[in-house]
């Protein structure tokens, strides 16, 4: 099948960027981008907030152009801020050239469809680079380090030796992998470091930080680092086949966040193994959320079926932190009196007075095609698990309303909330346009008038310390109907004064710091 060709206008924009980046050393460009990204965490971020060069999605795209089309030997000067701004402006123009501006077929589809699909591909090209580093260590060590031992004895959990699989793929244990990745993230996030060599880890060891030997460091770096050849190969492997959407191509930095601008050979010495992370927070993403995709790419459904149980246990651990035992009902507890043939049950139910909050956990996400093209068919396919989960919640809610046999413990409940918790954020999912689309799909499944809320696990993690401080989950769901997640969270921070140190996940950070000799 022939795929539509890239529009001439897009080709011209791309060639203009390629010509511009080739005036500079790729290493200098990546170092300049790294320096700019660090400004976003300080006071300079306020004054530069509206500058294009300060936006992560533009920095990521420009980094991709630099690695693919320049090299460390081009140019003989450092890039100025004015030149970086010019390159960022060009990149922004390229990224903003959505096909509806130059393809009549797609423009006609847009005029006759829900606008959320076009908006999704725009935010899908931007939001992944706004990495939330909250609890990335704690989440990973609890989810993949502790919970596999907790669920392995359950009959319904498929056999999957996560520890052995991880060691096989990465060459060392999860704990050592996270320690090395954490040190790399901290190094590239520090304003005193732009680029480093592998010798940095040797110096850290000499200062008392407990890290694997150089062979272990090489294993980690080889998993999360790309030289230009590997970077280009990954780009070509993942890019959109429909070149009208070329501006939304997958960026290899999401899986390979550290770059070796110079061609790398296995025998490269520590001192000569020079590496740069243009967007340091992508390292945090890669060694936390990125682990799921790394394992899934090798083990597919064998892992995803297992991970569903793991994720359910993880959500349960967060709930147990702030819900009294008598008010937290698990799926297993419900099934003791309400067998499966009577109907589907949620993973968890939280009781708050006369309100029952029904919670279903789904490790689902938008596919790369859905995020890159916004094609309704791909979006709907990605929503299959969402619809399945919401339908299950609706059926159980109706059974509670009818006070079905075996559900007597819920007979005092007169109000019901339905919540779907996802592993990855489903961008825009709670907006009016997306709600309209999902509600229409639910009606086709026989579900109507269902009030629902979808929370990402990052949102639940961020709220957990505030729930412990007395904020109710039910009140939070109501607040989210009127305000954004960030608005509600900031309000809670002001009210409770809680920080990440009040999270149940922080103890895993502390344990890692202690083992590394950082305390």
VENKAMO-V883433 format. One line per field, one symbol per residue. ss: DSSP state (~ for helix, > for strand, _ for the rest). phi: phi as a letter, one per 40 degrees, with the letter a starting at -180 (. if undefined). psi: psi as a letter, one per 20 degrees, with the letter a starting at -180 (. if undefined). A space follows every 10 residues. Layout:
ss->???
phi->???
psi->???
This chain:
ss->_______~~~ ~~~~~~~~~~ ~____~~~~~ ~~~~~~~~~_ ___~~~~___ _~~~_~~~~~ ~~~~~~~~~_ __________ ~~~~~~~~~~ ~~~~~___~~ ~__~~~~~~~ ~____~~~~~ ~~~___~~~_ _____~~~~~ ~~~~~~~~~~ ~_________ _~~~~~~~~~ ___~~~~~~~ ~~~~~~~~~_ ____>>>_~~ ~~~~~~____ ___~~~~~~~ ~~~~>>>~~~ ~~~~~~~~__ __~~~~~~__ _~~~___>>> __________ ___>>>____ ~~~~~~__~~ ~~~~~~~~~~ ~~~~~~~~~~ ~~~~~~~~~~ ____~~~>>> ~~~~~____~ ~~_____>>> >>__>>>>>> >>_____~~~ ~~~__~~~~~ ~~_~~~~~~~ ~~~~~~~~~~ ~______~~~ ____>>>>>> >>________ _~~~~~~~~~ ~~~~______ _>>>>>~~~~ ~~~~~~~~__ __~~~~~~~~ ____~~~~~~ ~~~~~~___~ ~~___~~~~~ ~~~~~~___
phi->.cbdcccdcc dccccccdcc cccbcccccc cccdcccccc cbcccccbdc cccccdccdc ccccccccbb acccgbaccc cccccccccc cccccccddc cabccccccc cbbccccccc cccccbcdcc cccdgccddc cccbcccdcc ccccccccca cddccccccb gacdccccdc ccccdccccc ccbbbbbccd ccccccchcc bdccccccdc cccbbbcdcc cccccccbcc ccccbdcbdd bdccbbcbbb ccdbbdcdcd ccccbbbcbd cccdcccbdc cdccccccbf cdcccccdcc cdccddcccc cbbcdcbbbc dcccccbbcd ccicbccabb bbgcbbbcbb bbcbaccccc ccbgcdcccc cccdcccccc ccccccdccc ccfccgbccb cccbbbbbbb bbcbccdgcc cdccddcccc cccccgbbfc cbabbccccc cccdccccch cccccccccc cbacdccccc ccccccgcbc cccccccccc ccdcccgcb
psi->ppqqqpqggh gggghggghg hiiqphghgh ghgggghhhi iahhhghjhj phiiphhghg ghgggghhia riiqrkqqpr hghhgghhgg gggghjlqhi ijohghgggg hjrpihgghg hghiighhim pojpkhgggg hggigghhhh ihiphipqpo nggggggggi irrgghgggg hgggghgiip iipfqrrihh hghgghjipo qrahggghgg hhhjqprhgh ghggghhiqp hoihkhikqp oihhhmippn hqppqhjprg hinpqpnhnh ihggghjehh hghgghhhic hgghgghghg hghgghgghh hipqhijopr ggggihinqh iirqqrhqpp pncjppoppp ppmrrprhgg hhhjphghgh hhighggggh ggggghghhg hilqpikhij hipiqpqppp pqgqpnpjhj rgghgggghg hhhhjjpqkp orpppqhhgg ghhghhghji pqgghghghi ihrrghgggh ghggghjqah iiqihhhhgg gggghiki.
